[in-house]
């Protein structure tokens, strides 16, 4: 049987890297997409023949189109590239931060989906995974820009599913809650390690990137007629966006 191909964006770290490892373990050929070539090449070497590194900025529509044109096949697309910038209130937020979040979280996913959709349809059993967030479903103070971007990802998934109802492509949305990775919170707060650490302070067991990778692998390996429309995943300690069990000394 022909090995299936999975394209994973944002594969240089965090959930993307963990997803790439997990899909490779499931037998996929994994095309690793991100901007940091050194990290991608290291991961590709780790995965052996199952990994292929492609340096790509998902916000560059022309570069995405060229990438797609050179790809022989695509069975699974994991639109994972994204991220948050800042935690400012609406009154003081920098529009440039909002624009940057929208570009990568929404338009990046749009570019990859548009470019690879013909190959996903041609596969006869394609899968698009949109990595959104609980922030795309429930807002919180200081999170409007990120919540708006992830709501855009959510809407993209829902609309695409409607538009592809008669095509052999399923659309899966995974919405993680609190996930501790090496870079997400650190990048959000401009490298401020103390603020980043405070996000997870007292939470004994936040989710890890591997937990979300496990969810991706489970959803994409279901029989092709099974569509997991939306999978919301939180750690047990996070009952809701604002309700988190924290243990203090």
Order of alpha helices (4+ residues) and beta strands (2+ residues): beta-alpha-beta-alpha-beta-alpha-beta-alpha-alpha-beta-alpha-beta-beta-alpha-alpha-beta-alpha-beta-beta-beta
